[in-house]
Amino acid sequence: MKPEICFNTIHDYILSKTKPYEFFYREIKKNGIVEIEDTKLDFFLFFSKTIISQQISFEVAEKIWSSIQNKFENSYSESKSDKKKEMIKLIKELRISKSKKNTILRVHDSILQKELNHDNFYSLSDNILRKKLTKIKGVGLWTADMMLIFYFKRLNIFPENDLIINKVKVKLEHIENCKINFVNLYKPFLSILSIHFWKLSKRIL
């Protein structure tokens, strides 16, 4: 089961750690309380959406997903059935790169073969869960981290290979005129910090 999380308490913690940094503190207050929202998508559909989102803008990813979501939901089944062929055909027809199609197909097959038993993943540590996901060819650290944050609601994930995250780090250190060890300062709530970074990136980048 996904854990119950008190985001108000986490927000107070983030603010307390940010007080020494005047500009950053104001920006966190502008963002307000951020939450990791529950998704209505199941594991495979959310995984597929995340793979589609690799290396493209959020807006483009949302447009692609909205155009195929109903077809995906109607065709997908976690049990071996006549729907399997329909789903594979749909994936192959997607207007995305061949490598992304193949990755989604591998995820689909891994679930059907019970190699990805996601119901048991909630008890795993962040590192073990990340390794489980990245064992699938085509699933890199960025994709795994997005799954950990937004599907499994892990609170201490900081995707340091995310382009926006890195740009915001550099910008904040420039504005505050000092080096900031974000990882040490904000753990165990680095996922919430990451969401703050993505939100404030629209204002400061």
Helices and strands as residue ranges (DSSP letters): H 7-18, H 22-31, H 43-53, H 58-75, H 83-93, H 98-112, G 118-123, H 126-134, H 141-150, H 163-176, H 182-186, H 190-204
